[in-house]
Amino acid sequence: MTPEQTSEILQQNAVSVHFEEEPKRNLLQRFDSNQLFSNKPGEDRRAVAECLFTDGMLFGVFDGHGGTACAQAVSERLFNYIAAEILPFQLLPQILRQLKRGELQDLVRWYRHPNEYRLQVTAKLYHDSLVRYVQANLSVDIVDDDCVADVLKTAFDRLDKDLSTEATRAMTEELGIEPVLNAVAGSCACVAYLQDRDLYVGNIGDCRAVLGRSMGNGQWDAIRLSVDHNAQNTSEVERIKSVHPPDESATIIKNGRLLAELIPLRAFGNIRFKWTTAMQQRLLRSAIGFIPPKHFHTPPYLISTPEVMHHRITDDDKFLILASDGLWDMLSCEKAVQLVGAHMKSMKASGPYKPPSSQNLGDIMGNLKERMDILKSLDTNSATHLIRYALCGVANGFDLNRLAQVLSLPDATARQHRDDMTVIVIYFNS
């Protein structure tokens, strides 16, 4: 592959959106996003949207496993559930009427890449579930607004409950196989909700959110705003063991996996780890042949409730990186933040150049040549830059031969060397 061909592959899912012209987004400067798949089809999904009836912005990465179905469903639906849960109580009657009449399909405005899609076959099912959710919120006689952390937890859990309910209905009603696949497959999720200077990150699984803070003099601090829910998280392992009988402590986590099968310890879907044995035998075995995992005694073993972290954005906080574990398998949080920080500095080379009045023509020509050299090798999208470095980064830049080899691997081989990568970099206008 030529360098041009490798860049074409890396950039085919890239998107950048600038917010300078939108006054209500005055804290946001822009976001860059990109995806590179190793699975065929890719199991990662992403989403960016603004709430239609509040000032909130939502960003999310979703790492699917066991197929694409669950991550696809969550990427299409979770933001609507969060937006519904955060609506002021006084607006609920009006919103419910508009949803029932079909005047509203979504409670958010999406920012999508042309390659991203929505499943039309399930559109009505998803809409009807959203209507029932808003109806349920209206029937609760509470006017006080919940805190955002509780909003995220409620929305995550309600969506997971609906995935399970829809799968159950699909066994007896003509809803198609999609609701069953949504619930049998699984998905991690890392979602950032930003309103004014308040940033909330809700996470289940092993996607990750990392804040980049400028320390001055070109130095950067990487601040974790999520924790991984896997066997390396001792607190998470203890949480799971504490809600099951002591005689299961040796089998709940085995070989670094939940019941020796599942790596993430929190996730959407994965009803084999949530439904009772009787439900699985009655509904799943006859439909698609699934049976419960080994040592399955006291379900549920898996939850979808996110851990939520709140952070108040300061003037030194410059960007937030959201990414699936495919990136974090290859880059540390600190290295990723340093790369984006250096990329910000390099991007200045693409702006107007005003030479100092004291410089002679030779110095000016030297400066211009240096800027041209930077621009020739620069990915203007910082998410692409992170993915490129994760694949072939070396001390002095990129190993282009290695990059060509990695991107030339056959589909069956690529998954042995890397996972799907999804990255969103959100820049603050601080």
VENVENNOR-V462856 format. One record per residue. SS is DSSP state (~ for helix, > for strand, _ for the rest). PSI is psi in whole degrees, 0 to 359 (none if undefined). BURIAL is I if it has 9 or more other C-alpha atoms within 8 Angstrom, else O. Layout:
ss = [SS;SS]
psi = [PSI;PSI]
burial = [BURIAL;BURIAL]
This chain:
ss = [_;_;~;~;~;~;~;~;~;~;~;_;_;_;>;>;>;>;_;_;_;_;~;~;~;_;_;>;>;>;>;>;>;>;>;>;_;_;_;_;_;_;_;>;>;>;>;>;>;>;>;_;_;_;_;_;>;>;>;>;>;>;>;>;>;_;_;_;~;~;~;~;~;~;~;~;~;~;~;~;~;~;~;~;~;~;_;_;~;~;~;~;~;~;~;~;~;~;~;~;~;_;_;_;_;_;_;>;>;>;_;_;_;_;_;_;_;_;_;_;_;_;~;~;~;~;~;~;~;~;~;~;~;~;~;~;~;~;~;_;_;_;_;_;_;_;_;~;~;~;~;~;~;~;~;~;~;~;~;~;~;~;~;~;~;~;~;~;~;~;~;~;_;_;_;_;_;~;~;~;~;~;~;~;_;>;>;>;>;>;>;>;>;>;>;_;_;>;>;>;>;>;>;>;_;_;_;>;>;>;>;>;>;>;>;>;_;_;>;>;>;>;>;>;_;_;_;_;_;_;_;_;_;~;~;~;~;~;~;~;~;~;_;_;_;~;~;~;~;~;~;~;>;>;_;_;>;>;_;_;_;>;_;_;_;>;_;>;>;_;~;~;~;_;_;_;~;~;~;~;~;~;~;~;~;~;~;~;_;_;_;_;_;_;_;_;_;_;_;_;_;_;>;_;_;_;>;>;>;>;>;>;_;_;_;_;>;>;>;>;>;>;>;_;~;~;~;~;_;_;_;_;~;~;~;~;~;~;~;~;~;~;~;~;~;~;~;~;~;~;_;_;_;_;_;_;_;_;_;_;~;~;~;~;~;~;~;~;~;~;~;~;~;~;~;~;_;_;_;_;_;~;~;~;~;~;~;~;~;~;~;~;>;>;_;_;>;>;_;~;~;~;~;~;~;~;~;_;_;_;~;~;~;~;~;~;~;_;_;_;>;>;>;>;>;>;>;>;_;_]
psi = [143;161;325;322;319;321;324;320;314;330;359;340;14;146;142;137;131;142;12;331;2;100;323;351;38;343;338;133;309;173;146;141;152;160;143;123;146;324;150;106;161;143;350;151;166;163;143;135;158;142;135;331;3;178;12;150;143;135;138;146;141;117;105;156;151;25;176;346;312;313;322;312;316;320;330;335;328;319;325;322;319;315;322;320;332;354;137;140;325;337;345;315;317;315;319;317;316;323;316;325;351;8;336;131;328;157;8;161;123;149;102;147;148;334;345;150;168;141;115;332;337;5;315;318;314;319;316;322;322;319;315;325;312;320;318;320;324;328;348;124;63;124;334;136;142;158;156;324;316;325;313;317;316;316;316;309;323;319;317;321;319;323;317;316;316;323;320;316;324;339;335;344;166;73;357;176;342;314;327;315;321;319;331;317;177;169;133;165;138;117;133;129;123;124;120;235;6;122;125;134;120;130;136;131;212;20;170;148;128;128;137;117;128;128;4;158;33;8;146;146;131;120;116;129;19;160;149;135;85;184;343;347;98;326;321;320;317;324;314;315;329;340;12;159;148;329;356;358;334;345;345;313;115;132;34;16;152;120;35;13;312;128;307;140;2;141;157;156;222;50;345;338;5;316;153;162;320;316;318;319;321;320;326;318;320;335;308;9;8;143;160;158;166;151;36;105;317;68;162;149;349;138;163;8;124;153;133;130;139;139;133;117;130;173;338;348;116;330;163;133;123;132;151;168;345;325;314;342;336;343;140;161;317;317;320;317;319;320;317;321;316;325;321;316;319;326;338;338;340;356;180;145;123;105;146;145;338;351;145;174;324;317;320;316;322;317;318;322;319;319;321;320;320;314;327;327;9;126;119;339;118;333;320;319;317;316;317;314;322;327;324;24;139;176;323;19;239;143;97;329;318;320;316;320;316;317;349;355;141;156;318;335;328;320;338;342;336;160;170;143;129;129;135;128;120;121;132;144;54;none]
burial = [O;O;O;O;O;I;O;O;O;I;I;O;I;I;I;I;O;O;I;I;O;O;O;O;I;I;I;I;I;I;I;I;I;I;I;I;I;I;I;O;O;I;I;I;I;I;I;I;I;I;I;O;O;O;I;I;I;I;I;I;I;I;I;I;I;O;I;I;I;I;I;I;I;I;I;I;I;I;I;I;I;I;I;I;I;I;I;O;I;O;O;I;O;O;I;I;O;I;I;O;O;O;O;I;O;O;I;I;I;O;O;O;O;O;O;O;O;O;O;O;O;O;O;O;O;I;I;O;I;I;I;O;I;I;I;O;I;I;O;O;O;O;O;O;O;O;O;O;I;O;I;I;I;I;I;I;I;I;I;I;O;I;I;I;O;I;I;I;I;I;I;O;O;O;O;O;O;I;I;I;I;I;I;I;I;I;I;I;I;I;I;I;I;I;I;O;I;I;I;I;I;I;I;I;I;I;I;I;I;I;I;I;I;I;I;O;O;O;O;I;I;I;O;I;I;I;O;I;I;I;I;O;I;O;O;I;I;O;O;I;I;O;O;I;O;O;O;I;I;O;I;I;I;I;O;I;I;I;I;I;O;O;I;I;I;I;I;I;I;I;I;I;I;I;I;O;O;O;I;I;I;O;I;I;I;O;O;O;O;O;I;I;I;O;O;I;O;O;I;I;I;I;I;I;I;I;I;I;I;I;O;O;O;O;O;O;I;I;I;I;I;I;I;I;I;I;I;I;O;O;I;O;I;O;O;I;I;I;I;I;I;O;I;O;O;I;I;O;I;O;O;O;O;O;O;O;O;O;O;O;O;O;O;I;O;O;O;O;O;O;I;I;O;I;I;O;O;I;O;O;I;I;I;I;I;I;I;I;I;I;I;I;I;O;O;O;O;I;I;O;O;I;I;I;O;I;O;O;O;O;I;O;O;I;I;O;O;O;I;I;I;I;I;I;I;I;I;I;O;O]
